[in-house]
Amino acid sequence: MHQVTTPNEEQRLLRTASSAEDAALLAEMVELRLRNEQLGRALVSHAVIDQARGMVMALVPCSSDRAWDLLVDVSQHCNVKLRDVAAALVATTRDRTLPEPIQRELRRALRRLHAADRR
């Protein structure tokens, strides 16, 4: 994401604000910029998670909710953020190897999913 001013520049602007009103406006600008950046990252993460979910649904034949649960399960057992598990899975479409801990937990999660389906 492109950032117009750096955090250091924002701090300098806040210190040199000529009035309390200027300082309040600058503080609000900094807060809104941070929120905007967070939302941008969330949108990117959401898209990658949805792609990974679709991959699981296509490969395993399961519902969207089951695919979500499977990805969450892998994430929790690997102690890796869900967005990172999803990104690693999606990266396999670009000839990247799935990291071994994620591979292992994905196999385990798939076995649990199939065992639950047989009941």
N, C-alpha and C positions, 0 to 999 in steps of 0.2 A: 504494500500500500504506500502511496505517496504521501509524505507528511510535509506540510507547508513550512512549519517551523519545528525545530528540535525542542526537546524538553528543556535544555539549557537556555535556549532563546526565549522560551515561554516564561521561565523563571525570571530572566532579565526583564522582560516586558512587564511582568507583575510587579517587580521591584521599582520600576521607573514610571509606573502609572501615576499620572498627575493628580488624580482624585480617587476617592473611595468608589465613585461610580465607575470610573475607568477600570479600577482594580477588580470590581465585581464583574464587569463585562468580560474582562480578560480571563478571569477565573472560570466563568461560565463557558467561554470559548474553549479553554483547555479541557474542561470536563466533557463538553460535547464532542470535541475531536477524539478524545479517548473512547467515548461511547461509540462513536462512528467506526473507529478502527476495530473495536471489539465486535460490533455487529457485522462488519465486513469479514472478519475471520470466522465468525459463526456461520455466515452464509456459505463460505468456501467449505468449511468442515461439514456442514449439512449436506452439501452436494456430493462430497466424497463418500460420506456415510450412506447416502441413498444409492450411489453407484455400487458400493460394496454389498449393500442389501440386495440389490437387483442381481448381482453376480451369484450370491448365495441362493436366491430364489430360483435362478436358472439352473444352477448346478445340482441342487439338492432336491428339487421340486418341493417347496414349502411355501407357506403364506408369508406375507410381509412381516407380520408380527413374530413368527417363528424365526425368520432370518434376523430380525432385530435382536431377539433374545439370544440367538446363537452368537452374534457379534459381541453383545454385552458380556456374555459368559466368557468368551475368549479374552476379552479385554480385562475382565476382573481376575481371571486365573493367571494371566500373564503380567498383571499389574502394569498394563500399558494403556494409555488413554484410548478411548474408543475411536477417536478421529485418526490416531496413529495406526491402529489395527486396520481400519478401513483403508487408509492411504497405502499401507503395505499390500493389502489384498488387491486394490486397484492397480498398483504398480506392477503386479504380475502380468497384466495385459501388455506391458511394455518390456517384457522379457526380464523383469527383475525377479530375483528369488525371494520367496517369502521367508522372513527370518525364522530360524529354527524354533524358538520358543512359541511363536505364533503358529507355525505349522503343527507343532505337537499339540497345542491346546485346541486348535481347529479340528484335528483328528479326534481328539477326546470329546469335544462338543458335538461333533457329527455322530459319534457312537452313542452318546447320551440321547441325542435327538431321535436316532433310529430306534433305540431301545424303548423310548417313550411312545413312539408310533406303533410298536408291536404290541403294546399293552392294551 
